[in-house]
Amino acid sequence: MEKYLYFNGHSSDEYFCHIEHKPDIPVPEAKYEEYEVPGRNGKLHADLGYYDNVTVTYQLYFHGRNPTAEDARTIKKWLAGTPGTHQLSDGYDPAFFYLAIAKPGSISNLFDKYGRLSVEFDCDPRHFSVVGYQAMQMRSGQTLLNPLDHVALPLLEITGNGSEGKFTVNGVDFAVGTVANKTLYCDCENWDAYLTGGTNANARVGGTWPSLQPGENTISWSGGVTGVKLTPRWWTL
């Protein structure tokens, strides 16, 4: 299955489409602020704490019993028909994925038997673990291991009895105002809280948004919080 691409919820195999060559592995560029000090040789660099997007390019070809213009339209719809960012992975490294936007090129016709195209993906520099994007039911007092080398910003699904509570990671409290019979979602990357159905709930949370350090993280809760599901979003470069 190495020669197959997975994007926007579909495998290239569904379109008789295959990777022609294994793509180069991109290396994200760390962002720095560059400045000079009068009288000092050279330049100084202050790490800004983030990375530039990376580009992953695939050479694809598609075939079938009788490739047609309709086949090409189907592939274009798969790659470009749904605007926005989607998960991107391939059979060479199926345990990780990028969040990417597709920029497909023109499709060439070869001998009326094959179609060939180059697809460039503009990717978030983080390479996310597939396992780390699965929600897990937590227990208060549990230790959760971040197996990768970067701080992860989880998605929390908090249930409660309608009173105030706290969600705590490594001794740092995050205040939450629970709502009975509804789930409070806390997106720790985007600092966004909302209830079941999408109702804004940012006024119900306060304090330091939780993060998961590399290694062990102790998780607990108290007060009106009765249960927590957590999607850790482990990532590496």
C-alpha positions in Angstrom: 0.0 0.0 0.0 3.0 2.3 -0.1 2.2 4.0 -3.4 -1.2 5.3 -2.2 -2.1 8.8 -1.0 -4.7 9.6 1.6 -6.4 13.0 1.5 -9.7 14.6 2.4 -11.0 11.3 3.8 -10.3 9.2 0.6 -7.5 7.0 -0.7 -6.0 7.6 -4.2 -6.7 3.9 -4.8 -10.4 4.8 -5.1 -9.5 6.7 -8.2 -7.0 4.2 -9.7 -4.4 6.8 -8.8 -0.9 5.9 -7.5 2.2 7.7 -6.3 4.9 7.6 -9.0 7.9 8.5 -6.8 8.3 8.6 -3.1 8.2 12.3 -2.1 11.1 14.2 -0.5 10.7 14.5 3.3 10.4 18.3 4.1 12.2 19.9 7.0 10.4 22.9 8.6 12.3 26.1 9.0 12.3 27.6 12.5 11.3 31.3 12.5 13.7 33.8 14.1 13.8 37.5 14.6 17.1 38.8 13.3 18.8 41.9 14.8 22.2 43.6 15.1 24.0 45.1 18.1 26.2 48.1 17.2 29.8 47.2 17.8 29.2 43.5 17.9 30.3 41.2 15.1 27.6 39.1 13.3 23.9 39.0 13.8 21.8 37.8 16.7 18.7 35.6 16.4 15.7 35.4 18.7 13.7 32.2 18.4 10.0 33.1 17.8 8.8 29.6 18.8 7.2 28.5 15.6 7.9 27.1 12.1 7.1 27.9 8.6 4.7 25.7 6.6 6.3 23.0 4.5 5.5 21.8 1.0 5.1 18.2 0.0 4.9 17.4 -3.7 3.6 14.1 -5.1 3.9 12.9 -8.7 0.7 10.9 -9.4 -0.5 8.8 -12.3 -3.9 7.3 -12.8 -5.2 4.5 -14.9 -8.1 2.2 -15.4 -9.7 0.1 -18.0 -10.2 3.2 -20.2 -9.1 6.5 -18.6 -11.4 9.4 -19.6 -12.0 13.0 -19.0 -14.6 12.0 -16.5 -11.9 10.2 -14.5 -9.9 13.4 -14.5 -12.8 15.4 -13.3 -13.4 13.0 -10.4 -9.7 13.3 -9.3 -9.9 17.1 -9.5 -13.0 17.1 -7.4 -11.3 14.9 -4.8 -8.2 17.1 -4.6 -9.7 20.6 -5.1 -13.4 20.3 -4.8 -13.6 20.8 -1.0 -11.8 24.1 0.0 -9.9 24.2 3.3 -7.4 22.1 5.2 -7.6 18.3 5.3 -5.6 15.4 6.6 -2.8 14.2 4.3 -0.8 11.0 4.6 0.6 8.3 2.4 1.4 4.6 2.5 5.1 5.2 3.2 4.4 6.7 6.7 0.7 5.9 7.5 1.1 6.5 11.3 1.4 10.3 10.8 -0.4 13.0 8.8 -0.2 16.6 7.9 -3.0 19.2 7.8 -2.8 20.4 4.2 -4.3 22.3 1.3 -3.9 20.7 -2.1 -2.7 22.7 -5.1 -3.0 20.2 -8.1 -1.4 21.0 -11.4 -2.5 20.2 -14.9 -3.3 16.6 -15.9 -1.3 15.2 -18.8 -2.6 12.5 -21.1 -0.1 9.7 -21.8 -0.8 7.4 -24.8 -4.6 7.7 -24.1 -3.9 5.1 -21.4 -2.6 7.1 -18.4 -3.0 10.4 -16.7 -0.2 12.1 -14.9 -0.2 15.1 -12.6 1.9 16.8 -10.0 0.1 17.8 -6.7 1.7 20.3 -4.3 0.4 20.3 -0.7 0.9 23.3 1.5 1.2 21.8 5.0 1.2 22.8 8.6 4.7 22.0 9.7 3.6 19.7 12.4 3.5 16.0 11.6 0.6 14.7 13.7 0.3 11.2 15.1 -2.8 9.3 14.0 -3.1 7.6 17.4 -2.7 11.0 19.1 -5.8 12.3 17.2 -8.1 9.8 18.8 -10.2 10.8 21.9 -9.5 8.9 25.1 -11.6 8.7 28.2 -9.6 10.0 31.2 -9.5 9.2 34.9 -8.9 11.9 37.5 -5.4 11.4 38.8 -4.2 9.6 35.7 -0.7 10.1 34.3 -0.7 10.6 30.5 2.5 10.1 28.5 3.3 12.4 25.7 5.6 10.1 23.6 6.8 12.8 21.2 9.1 15.7 21.5 6.9 18.8 21.4 4.2 20.4 23.6 0.8 19.2 22.5 -2.4 21.4 22.7 -5.3 19.0 23.3 -9.1 19.1 22.6 -11.0 18.5 25.8 -14.6 17.3 26.1 -15.8 18.0 29.6 -19.0 16.9 31.2 -20.3 18.1 34.6 -23.2 18.6 37.0 -23.7 22.3 36.2 -21.5 23.8 38.9 -18.0 25.3 38.8 -15.0 23.0 38.5 -11.3 22.8 37.7 -9.3 20.8 35.2 -5.7 20.5 36.2 -2.6 19.4 34.3 0.7 19.2 36.2 -0.6 21.3 39.0 -1.8 24.1 36.7 -5.6 24.8 37.0 -8.0 25.6 34.3 -11.4 26.9 35.6 -14.5 25.5 33.9 -18.2 26.3 34.3 -19.9 23.0 33.5 -23.4 22.7 32.1 -25.6 19.8 33.1 -26.6 17.5 30.2 -24.2 19.2 27.8 -20.6 18.7 26.8 -18.2 21.6 27.1 -15.5 21.5 24.4 -12.2 23.3 25.0 -9.9 23.7 22.0 -6.6 24.4 23.7 -4.8 25.4 20.5 -7.3 28.0 19.4 -8.3 29.1 23.0 -11.9 28.4 22.1 -14.7 26.9 24.3 -18.1 25.9 23.0 -21.0 23.7 24.1 -22.7 20.8 22.3 -24.4 22.4 19.2 -21.6 25.1 18.8 -22.8 27.7 21.4 -19.9 29.9 22.4 -18.8 29.2 25.9 -15.5 31.2 26.3 -17.0 33.1 29.3 -17.3 29.7 31.1 -13.5 29.1 31.2 -10.5 30.9 32.7 -6.9 30.5 33.7 -4.1 28.9 31.8 -5.2 26.8 28.8 -4.0 23.2 29.3 -0.9 21.8 27.4 0.8 18.4 27.5 4.5 18.5 27.9 6.8 15.8 26.4 7.0 12.9 28.9 4.6 12.3 31.8 1.6 14.6 32.5 -0.6 14.3 35.6 -4.2 15.1 35.0 -7.0 15.6 37.5 -10.3 17.5 38.0 -12.5 18.6 40.8 -15.7 20.5 41.6 -18.5 20.2 39.1 -16.5 18.2 36.5 -17.7 14.6 36.3 -15.8 13.3 33.3 -13.2 14.2 30.6 -12.4 12.9 27.1 -9.1 14.2 25.7 -7.7 14.2 22.2 -4.0 14.9 22.8 -2.9 15.9 19.3 0.7 14.5 19.6 3.0 15.9 17.0 6.6 16.0 15.8 8.5 17.6 12.9 
